Amino acid sequence: MRRTYHLKTRVAMLLVLSLLCLSLLLPYSASASSSTTVQLWIGNASMSVNGVQQSIDAQGTQPIISGGRTLLPIRSIIEAFGGSVAWEPSTSKITVTMVNRALELWLGKSQASLNGAAIAIDSANSKVVPFVVNGRTMLPLQFVAESMGLDVQYDDSTKKITLQEATPSWTILTMDSEGSVGANSAVAVDSNEKVHISYIDSTNEKLKYMTNASGEWITWTIGSASDRATSIAVDANGKCHIVYEDNGDLKYATNASSADGLTTTIEAKAWSGMFGSHDIALDSNGNPHISFFSGAGTLKYATRDSGVFSTSVVMSSANASGNMPGYSSSIGVDSNNKIHISFYDDAVPDSIKYVNNSSGSWVATTISTIGFAAGWSTSLAVDSNDKIHVTYYEWSDGNLIYATNASGTWQTEIVGDSSFTSSLAIDKTNGNQVHVVYSSGSGFMYATKLAGTWQKTKLDESWTGGGNICIGANSIHISYQDGYNNDLKYAWKPLP
C-alpha cells in the first residue's frame, strides 16, 4: 500500500504525451518465445519464423502495398508470437489479442479500438482501412504489430519486414482532463487484471471511481470529498473498497454490498487528510483495515466486523513543542491477517516508525531517527514471506529512502532524490521484486531493484499531485496526476 497526500505546489513543465488509450487487460492465454523473430517480404507468399520458412496462409497470399502501407492476412504472424485472431461476420470485426492487449478493427473503417479506447489506424491517411482481397482480410501490418507491442523494421533494398518482440515499455494515458482532476489518486488491480482507480475531482470537490472491469472505461461519481488522499483496495470478487475524507469526516465506500455502492462515516471530524492521510488494506476474507490520524498525534486503526466499523488507538504521543507528532500512515496485512503500519512521528527526535499487532497487541519499532520533516509519504508493503518493505522521504538530504526487515533487521538505503511523495508495491509471485514510484526534481520516476542496483526510469516530466503503484499478475499499474495540466494519468507495462 502507499500513501499520497495533497500538494499545492505546481511546477510548470511542458509535457508531451501520450500513446494509445488503453486498458482492458486480458489474461495471457499463450506463451511465445522471448526471442521470436518473424520476417516477410513484399510480394512473397512465404515468411520466416525464427529461420523456419512457412506460408503466410494456405491461399498463397502475399503482402501488398496500399495507401503507402503494407497490408496482409495477420493471423499466422500473431500466432507466431503467441497471440490469436478472431473474426465476427455479423459486424465485420477482427479482434487481435496478445499478452495484455486487445485490438479491434472493422472492414472499411479507419478507426480501431485498443483495449476499449478508440484510435485512428493512420492519422495521416484515413484511407488506410482493413479490406478483403480474394476472400482474405488484409490488415495494416505496422499498425497491428505495434499495437501488440512488437517492433517493426523495414529494409527498403530487400523489401524485407522484420518483426520482433519489443522490450516492454510504458504506455501512458490521460484518463480525465475535465477541470482539475487526479489529485491523490489510488490504483488497484483485480484477479482478472482489470484496473480500478479512485481520485479527486478538485474542481467539483467529488470523489470519483474509474474502472475497465466491463471492458470499457467507465467513471462514477461516488460523492463529495475533500481535496486530499484516497486509498483503494479490491477484494477477491473484484469489488472495491475506498477510504477518503469529506469535510473532515473519514469515510469508506464500497460496491461490495450493492450495485450502487455503500458509503459509511468511520469517524466524524477526524481530519485525517491534514496529517498525511489514511490507508486501506484487505485481509484474506475481504475485510477492510484502515489506518488514519485523528487530530494531532493520534494514530488510529479501524476495521469492520459484522458490517459495523470499530476504531481503536494505535499510538498517541505528546510533543512538548506543540508540533503535530504524526503524519502519513500506510497499512498492510500479512498472510496471517495481522496488521502492519508505517508512519512518520514528528515528536522529538523525529523518526520513521513501524507498528504491528502480530503478538496480539500493538508493538512499535523505530526504523530510523532522522530529524525534521523526515518521513512524509511513507508507503508500506508486505511480501510473500511476511517481511515488511517501506519507503519514506528524508528531509535533510532530499532523498527517497527504502527500508526493509527482510534480512531480520531493519536495513535502509537511498533510492534517489525525491520530493515528498512515493508509493511502493511488491511483486509477490516473482521473487518479491520491489517496485516504487516517486516525485522528484527530475520528474515522476519509477524504480525497481535489479542485481542489487536501483534501476530508474522517468515516466513523466511533470511534477505530480501524488502517484500510486500496484502489481497485477502480468503487469505494473500506476495512477498519478499531471501536476502541470491537472489531469489524471494512468501508466502500465507488462512485468519483466
C-alpha positions as CSV (number, residue, x, y, z in Angstrom):
1,M,0.0,0.0,0.0
2,R,1.1,3.5,-0.4
3,R,0.3,6.9,0.8
4,T,-0.2,10.1,-1.1
5,Y,-1.3,13.5,0.2
6,H,-2.3,16.7,-1.4
7,L,0.5,19.0,-2.7
8,K,-0.5,22.6,-3.5
9,T,2.9,23.2,-5.2
10,R,2.8,23.1,-9.0
11,V,5.9,23.1,-11.2
12,A,5.2,24.3,-14.7
13,M,6.9,21.9,-17.1
14,L,5.5,21.2,-20.6
15,L,4.7,17.6,-21.1
16,V,4.3,15.9,-24.5
17,L,2.5,12.5,-24.4
18,S,0.9,10.1,-25.0
19,L,0.1,6.9,-26.9
20,L,-2.8,4.7,-27.3
21,C,-5.8,4.9,-25.0
22,L,-6.0,1.6,-23.1
23,S,-6.6,-0.7,-20.8
24,L,-8.9,-3.7,-20.7
25,L,-6.1,-6.0,-19.6
26,L,-6.7,-9.6,-20.7
27,P,-5.0,-12.7,-19.2
28,Y,-2.1,-14.0,-21.2
29,S,-3.5,-17.1,-23.0
30,A,-0.5,-18.3,-24.9
31,S,3.2,-18.5,-24.4
32,A,5.7,-17.4,-27.1
33,S,9.4,-17.5,-27.1
34,S,11.0,-14.3,-25.9
35,S,13.3,-14.5,-29.0
36,T,10.7,-14.8,-31.7
37,T,11.6,-13.2,-35.0
38,V,9.3,-13.1,-38.0
39,Q,10.5,-11.9,-41.4
40,L,8.3,-11.2,-44.5
41,W,8.9,-9.8,-48.0
42,I,6.7,-7.6,-50.1
43,G,5.4,-9.8,-53.0
44,N,6.4,-13.1,-51.3
45,A,3.9,-15.6,-50.0
46,S,6.4,-17.1,-47.6
47,M,7.5,-15.9,-44.1
48,S,10.3,-16.9,-41.8
49,V,9.6,-17.7,-38.1
50,N,12.9,-18.0,-36.2
51,G,14.6,-19.0,-39.5
52,V,12.0,-21.6,-40.5
53,Q,10.1,-20.9,-43.7
54,Q,6.3,-21.3,-43.9
55,S,3.4,-19.9,-45.9
56,I,1.6,-16.8,-44.8
57,D,-1.6,-18.6,-45.4
58,A,-2.9,-21.6,-47.3
59,Q,-4.1,-19.4,-50.3
60,G,-0.6,-18.1,-51.0
61,T,-1.5,-14.5,-50.1
62,Q,1.4,-12.0,-50.4
63,P,1.9,-8.7,-48.5
64,I,0.8,-5.8,-50.6
65,I,1.3,-2.0,-50.5
66,S,-1.9,0.1,-50.3
67,G,-2.0,3.8,-49.4
68,G,1.7,3.6,-48.7
69,R,1.2,0.9,-46.0
70,T,1.9,-2.8,-46.0
71,L,-1.3,-5.0,-45.6
72,L,-1.6,-8.8,-45.4
73,P,-3.6,-11.5,-43.5
74,I,-2.3,-11.2,-40.0
75,R,-3.2,-14.5,-38.3
76,S,0.0,-16.5,-38.9
77,I,2.1,-13.7,-37.7
78,I,0.1,-13.0,-34.5
79,E,0.0,-16.8,-33.7
80,A,3.8,-17.0,-34.1
81,F,4.1,-14.5,-31.2
82,G,1.6,-16.4,-29.1
83,G,-1.5,-14.3,-29.8
84,S,-4.8,-15.0,-31.5
85,V,-7.1,-13.5,-34.2
86,A,-10.9,-13.8,-34.2
87,W,-13.5,-12.8,-36.9
88,E,-17.0,-11.7,-36.2
89,P,-19.0,-11.9,-39.5
90,S,-22.1,-10.0,-38.2
91,T,-20.2,-6.8,-37.5
92,S,-17.2,-7.4,-39.9
93,K,-15.0,-7.1,-36.8
94,I,-11.5,-8.5,-36.4
95,T,-10.1,-8.9,-32.9
96,V,-6.4,-9.4,-32.3
97,T,-5.2,-10.3,-28.8
98,M,-1.8,-10.8,-27.4
99,V,-0.4,-10.7,-23.9
100,N,-2.4,-7.8,-22.2
101,R,-3.6,-6.1,-25.4
102,A,-6.9,-6.4,-27.4
103,L,-7.2,-4.6,-30.7
104,E,-10.5,-4.4,-32.6
105,L,-10.7,-3.4,-36.3
106,W,-13.6,-3.3,-38.7
107,L,-13.7,-3.7,-42.5
108,G,-13.7,-0.4,-44.3
109,K,-13.2,1.7,-41.1
110,S,-10.2,3.9,-40.4
111,Q,-10.8,3.8,-36.6
112,A,-9.9,0.9,-34.3
113,S,-10.2,0.2,-30.6
114,L,-7.2,-0.8,-28.4
115,N,-8.2,-2.2,-25.0
116,G,-11.6,-0.4,-25.3
117,A,-10.2,3.0,-26.4
118,A,-10.7,4.5,-29.9
119,I,-7.6,5.1,-32.0
120,A,-7.0,6.0,-35.6
121,I,-5.3,3.4,-37.8
122,D,-3.4,6.0,-39.6
123,S,-3.9,9.6,-38.5
124,A,-2.2,10.9,-41.7
125,N,-4.2,8.8,-44.1
126,S,-7.8,7.9,-43.4
127,K,-7.9,5.7,-46.5
128,V,-5.8,3.0,-44.7
129,V,-8.5,0.5,-43.7
130,P,-8.9,-3.2,-43.5
131,F,-10.3,-4.7,-46.7
132,V,-10.9,-8.1,-48.4
133,V,-8.9,-9.3,-51.4
134,N,-9.7,-12.8,-52.9
135,G,-11.5,-13.7,-49.7
136,R,-8.6,-12.8,-47.4
137,T,-8.9,-9.9,-44.9
138,M,-5.9,-7.6,-45.3
139,L,-4.8,-5.6,-42.2
140,P,-2.2,-2.8,-41.9
141,L,0.8,-4.7,-40.6
142,Q,2.7,-1.9,-38.8
143,F,-0.4,-0.6,-37.0
144,V,-1.4,-4.0,-35.8
145,A,2.1,-5.1,-34.9
146,E,3.0,-2.0,-32.9
147,S,-0.4,-2.1,-31.2
148,M,0.6,-5.6,-30.0
149,G,3.9,-4.3,-28.6
150,L,6.0,-5.6,-31.5
151,D,9.0,-3.8,-33.0
152,V,8.8,-3.4,-36.8
153,Q,11.8,-2.8,-39.1
154,Y,11.7,-2.4,-42.9
155,D,14.7,-2.8,-45.3
156,D,13.8,-1.0,-48.5
157,S,16.6,-2.5,-50.5
158,T,15.3,-6.1,-50.0
159,K,11.7,-5.3,-49.3
160,K,12.1,-7.3,-46.1
161,I,10.0,-6.6,-42.9
162,T,11.3,-7.9,-39.6
163,L,9.1,-8.2,-36.5
164,Q,10.4,-8.9,-33.0
165,E,9.1,-8.7,-29.5
166,A,9.9,-5.2,-28.3
167,T,11.3,-4.6,-24.8
168,P,8.3,-3.9,-22.6
169,S,7.7,-0.1,-22.4
170,W,5.4,2.1,-20.6
171,T,2.0,3.1,-22.1
172,I,0.8,6.4,-20.6
173,L,-2.7,7.7,-20.9
174,T,-4.7,10.8,-20.0
175,M,-7.8,9.3,-18.3
176,D,-9.6,12.5,-17.2
177,S,-8.8,16.1,-18.1
178,E,-12.1,17.9,-17.2
179,G,-11.2,20.6,-14.7
180,S,-8.6,19.9,-12.0
181,V,-8.6,16.2,-11.5
182,G,-6.5,13.3,-10.4
183,A,-5.2,14.6,-7.2
184,N,-4.3,12.0,-4.6
185,S,-5.3,9.1,-6.9
186,A,-5.0,5.4,-6.0
187,V,-5.0,2.3,-8.2
188,A,-5.8,-1.4,-7.6
189,V,-6.0,-4.4,-10.0
190,D,-8.2,-7.4,-9.5
191,S,-7.5,-11.1,-10.3
192,N,-8.7,-10.6,-13.9
193,E,-6.2,-7.8,-14.5
194,K,-9.0,-5.3,-14.5
195,V,-8.0,-1.8,-13.2
196,H,-9.7,0.3,-10.6
197,I,-8.8,3.9,-9.9
198,S,-10.1,6.3,-7.2
199,Y,-9.3,10.0,-7.4
200,I,-10.4,13.5,-6.5
201,D,-12.2,15.9,-8.9
202,S,-10.9,19.1,-7.2
203,T,-12.9,21.4,-9.4
204,N,-16.2,19.9,-8.2
205,E,-15.0,18.5,-4.8
206,K,-16.0,15.0,-5.7
207,L,-14.6,11.5,-5.2
208,K,-14.5,9.6,-8.5
209,Y,-14.0,6.0,-9.4
210,M,-12.9,4.6,-12.8
211,T,-12.6,1.0,-14.0
212,N,-12.4,-1.0,-17.2
213,A,-13.9,-4.1,-15.5
214,S,-16.8,-4.2,-18.0
215,G,-14.4,-3.9,-21.0
216,E,-14.8,-0.1,-21.5
217,W,-13.5,2.6,-19.1
218,I,-16.5,3.8,-17.0
219,T,-16.4,6.6,-14.4
220,W,-18.7,7.0,-11.4
221,T,-19.0,10.0,-9.0
222,I,-19.2,8.5,-5.6
223,G,-19.9,11.7,-3.6
224,S,-18.5,14.8,-2.2
225,A,-14.9,14.7,-0.9
226,S,-12.1,17.0,0.4
227,D,-9.1,17.6,-1.9
228,R,-7.0,15.1,0.0
229,A,-5.8,11.5,-0.3
230,T,-7.8,8.5,-1.4
231,S,-6.8,4.8,-1.0
232,I,-8.4,1.8,-2.8
233,A,-8.3,-1.9,-2.4
234,V,-10.0,-4.7,-4.4
235,D,-11.3,-8.0,-3.0
236,A,-11.3,-11.5,-4.4
237,N,-14.7,-10.8,-6.1
238,G,-13.4,-7.7,-7.9
239,K,-15.3,-5.4,-5.6
240,C,-13.7,-2.1,-4.5
241,H,-13.2,-0.6,-1.0
242,I,-12.2,3.1,-0.8
243,V,-11.3,5.3,2.1
244,Y,-11.3,9.1,1.8
245,E,-12.1,12.4,3.6
246,D,-15.2,14.6,3.2
247,N,-15.2,17.9,5.0
248,G,-13.1,16.4,7.8
249,D,-15.1,13.2,8.1
250,L,-13.2,9.9,7.4
251,K,-15.4,7.9,5.0
252,Y,-15.4,4.4,3.5
253,A,-17.2,3.5,0.2
254,T,-17.7,0.1,-1.4
255,N,-19.6,-1.5,-4.1
256,A,-19.4,-5.0,-2.4
257,S,-22.7,-4.6,-0.7
258,S,-24.9,-3.3,-3.6
259,A,-24.5,-2.4,-7.2
260,D,-24.9,1.3,-6.4
261,G,-22.3,1.3,-3.6
262,L,-22.4,2.0,0.1
263,T,-20.8,4.9,2.0
264,T,-20.1,4.9,5.7
265,T,-18.7,7.5,8.0
266,I,-15.9,5.9,10.1
267,E,-15.1,8.9,12.2
268,A,-16.6,12.4,12.1
269,K,-14.2,15.3,12.0
270,A,-11.0,13.2,12.2
271,W,-9.4,15.5,9.7
272,S,-7.1,12.6,8.7
273,G,-6.3,14.2,5.4
274,M,-4.5,17.0,7.1
275,F,-1.9,14.6,8.6
276,G,-0.6,12.7,5.6
277,S,-4.0,11.0,5.5
278,H,-5.1,7.4,5.6
279,D,-4.7,4.0,4.0
280,I,-6.7,0.8,3.5
281,A,-5.9,-2.9,3.1
282,L,-8.0,-6.1,2.9
283,D,-7.4,-9.3,4.7
284,S,-7.9,-12.8,3.2
285,N,-11.6,-12.6,4.0
286,G,-12.1,-9.3,2.2
287,N,-12.5,-7.3,5.5
288,P,-11.2,-3.7,5.3
289,H,-8.4,-2.5,7.7
290,I,-7.8,1.2,7.8
291,S,-5.0,3.3,9.4
292,F,-5.6,7.1,10.0
293,F,-4.6,10.0,12.1
294,S,-7.4,11.6,14.2
295,G,-6.3,15.2,15.0
296,A,-2.8,15.9,16.2
297,G,-0.8,12.9,17.2
298,T,-3.3,10.1,17.5
299,L,-2.7,7.1,15.1
300,K,-5.9,5.1,14.9
301,Y,-6.9,1.8,13.4
302,A,-10.4,0.9,12.1
303,T,-11.8,-2.4,10.9
304,R,-15.3,-3.7,10.1
305,D,-16.8,-6.7,11.9
306,S,-20.4,-7.8,11.1
307,G,-20.9,-4.7,9.0
308,V,-20.0,-2.2,11.7
309,F,-16.8,-0.3,11.9
310,S,-14.9,-0.1,15.2
311,T,-11.9,2.1,15.9
312,S,-9.1,1.9,18.4
313,V,-6.0,4.0,19.2
314,V,-2.7,2.5,18.0
315,M,-0.3,5.2,19.3
316,S,-0.8,8.6,20.9
317,S,2.1,10.8,21.8
318,A,2.6,14.3,23.1
319,N,5.0,16.8,21.8
320,A,6.2,19.5,24.2
321,S,7.0,21.9,21.4
322,G,3.4,21.8,20.3
323,N,4.1,20.2,16.9
324,M,1.8,17.6,15.4
325,P,3.6,14.3,16.2
326,G,2.2,12.1,13.4
327,Y,1.8,12.0,9.7
328,S,1.4,9.8,6.7
329,S,0.4,6.3,7.7
330,S,0.4,3.3,5.4
331,I,-1.1,-0.1,6.1
332,G,-0.6,-3.8,5.0
333,V,-2.0,-7.2,6.0
334,D,0.1,-10.3,6.2
335,S,-0.7,-14.0,5.4
336,N,-2.0,-14.5,9.0
337,N,-4.3,-11.4,8.7
338,K,-2.0,-9.4,11.1
339,I,-1.8,-5.7,10.6
340,H,1.4,-3.7,9.8
341,I,1.5,0.1,9.7
342,S,4.3,2.7,9.0
343,F,4.1,6.4,9.8
344,Y,6.2,9.4,10.5
345,D,6.5,10.5,14.1
346,D,7.2,14.2,14.3
347,A,7.7,14.2,18.1
348,V,11.3,14.7,19.1
349,P,13.6,13.2,18.0
350,D,11.6,12.7,14.7
351,S,11.5,9.2,13.4
352,I,10.0,6.7,10.9
353,K,8.1,4.2,12.9
354,Y,6.5,0.8,12.3
355,V,3.8,-0.9,14.4
356,N,2.2,-4.3,14.1
357,N,-0.2,-6.4,16.2
358,S,1.4,-9.8,15.4
359,S,1.7,-10.6,19.1
360,G,-1.9,-9.7,19.8
361,S,-1.1,-6.1,20.9
362,W,0.4,-3.1,19.1
363,V,4.3,-3.2,19.2
364,A,6.2,-0.2,17.8
365,T,9.7,-0.2,16.3
366,T,11.7,2.8,15.2
367,I,13.0,2.2,11.7
368,S,15.2,5.4,11.5
369,T,15.7,8.6,13.5
370,I,16.4,11.3,11.0
371,G,15.2,14.7,12.1
372,F,12.8,17.4,11.0
373,A,10.1,16.6,8.4
374,A,11.8,13.3,7.9
375,G,9.0,11.0,6.7
376,W,6.3,12.5,4.6
377,S,4.6,9.9,2.4
378,T,5.6,6.6,4.0
379,S,4.5,3.6,1.9
380,L,4.4,0.1,3.3
381,A,4.0,-3.3,1.6
382,V,4.1,-6.9,2.9
383,D,5.9,-9.6,0.9
384,S,5.1,-13.3,0.5
385,N,7.3,-14.1,3.4
386,D,5.5,-11.6,5.6
387,K,8.6,-9.3,5.6
388,I,8.0,-5.5,5.5
389,H,9.1,-3.0,2.9
390,V,8.8,0.8,3.5
391,T,9.7,3.9,1.5
392,Y,9.8,7.4,3.0
393,Y,11.1,10.9,2.3
394,E,14.2,12.1,4.2
395,W,14.1,15.9,4.5
396,S,17.7,16.6,5.4
397,D,19.2,15.2,2.2
398,G,16.1,15.3,0.0
399,N,16.3,11.5,-0.7
400,L,13.8,8.8,-1.1
401,I,14.7,6.0,1.4
402,Y,13.8,2.3,1.1
403,A,13.8,0.2,4.3
404,T,13.2,-3.5,4.9
405,N,13.4,-6.1,7.6
406,A,13.7,-8.9,5.1
407,S,17.2,-9.9,6.5
408,G,15.9,-10.0,10.0
409,T,16.9,-6.5,11.0
410,W,15.9,-3.1,9.5
411,Q,18.2,-2.0,6.7
412,T,17.9,1.3,4.8
413,E,19.3,2.6,1.5
414,I,18.8,5.6,-0.8
415,V,16.6,5.1,-3.9
416,G,17.2,8.6,-5.4
417,D,16.4,12.3,-4.9
418,S,12.8,12.8,-4.0
419,S,10.1,15.5,-3.5
420,F,7.9,14.0,-0.7
421,T,5.6,11.5,-2.5
422,S,6.2,7.9,-3.0
423,S,4.4,4.6,-3.5
424,L,5.7,1.0,-3.0
425,A,4.4,-2.3,-4.3
426,I,5.8,-5.9,-4.1
427,D,5.6,-8.5,-6.9
428,K,5.0,-11.5,-4.6
429,T,4.9,-14.0,-7.4
430,N,8.2,-13.1,-8.9
431,G,10.7,-13.2,-6.1
432,N,9.2,-10.3,-4.1
433,Q,10.5,-7.8,-6.6
434,V,10.2,-4.2,-5.2
435,H,8.6,-1.5,-7.4
436,V,8.5,2.2,-6.5
437,V,7.1,5.4,-8.0
438,Y,8.0,8.8,-6.6
439,S,8.1,12.5,-7.4
440,S,11.5,14.2,-7.8
441,G,13.0,17.4,-9.2
442,S,13.8,15.4,-12.3
443,G,10.2,14.4,-12.9
444,F,7.9,11.5,-12.0
445,M,10.1,8.4,-11.5
446,Y,9.7,4.6,-11.5
447,A,12.4,2.5,-9.8
448,T,13.0,-1.2,-9.3
449,K,15.9,-3.0,-7.8
450,L,17.8,-5.4,-10.1
451,A,21.0,-7.2,-9.3
452,G,21.5,-5.1,-6.2
453,T,21.1,-1.8,-8.1
454,W,18.1,0.6,-8.3
455,Q,17.1,0.9,-12.0
456,K,15.2,4.2,-12.6
457,T,13.0,5.4,-15.4
458,K,11.4,8.8,-15.9
459,L,7.7,8.3,-16.6
460,D,6.7,12.0,-16.9
461,E,8.4,15.4,-17.0
462,S,5.7,16.9,-14.9
463,W,5.5,17.4,-11.1
464,T,2.7,15.2,-9.8
465,G,-0.1,15.6,-7.3
466,G,0.8,12.1,-5.9
467,G,1.2,8.7,-7.6
468,N,0.2,5.2,-6.7
469,I,1.5,1.8,-7.9
470,C,0.1,-1.7,-7.8
471,I,1.2,-5.1,-9.3
472,G,-1.1,-7.4,-11.2
473,A,-0.5,-11.0,-12.3
474,N,1.0,-9.8,-15.6
475,S,1.6,-6.0,-15.4
476,I,2.6,-3.0,-13.4
477,H,-0.1,-0.3,-13.0
478,I,0.4,3.4,-11.9
479,S,-2.1,6.2,-11.4
480,Y,-0.9,9.8,-10.9
481,Q,-1.8,13.5,-11.5
482,D,0.0,15.5,-14.2
483,G,0.6,18.5,-11.9
484,Y,1.1,20.9,-14.8
485,N,-2.1,20.2,-16.6
486,N,-4.1,18.9,-13.5
487,D,-5.0,15.7,-15.4
488,L,-5.5,12.2,-14.2
489,K,-3.0,9.9,-15.9
490,Y,-2.5,6.1,-15.9
491,A,0.6,4.2,-16.9
492,W,1.1,0.5,-17.3
493,K,3.6,-2.0,-18.7
494,P,4.0,-5.8,-18.7
495,L,6.1,-7.2,-15.9
496,P,9.6,-8.0,-17.0
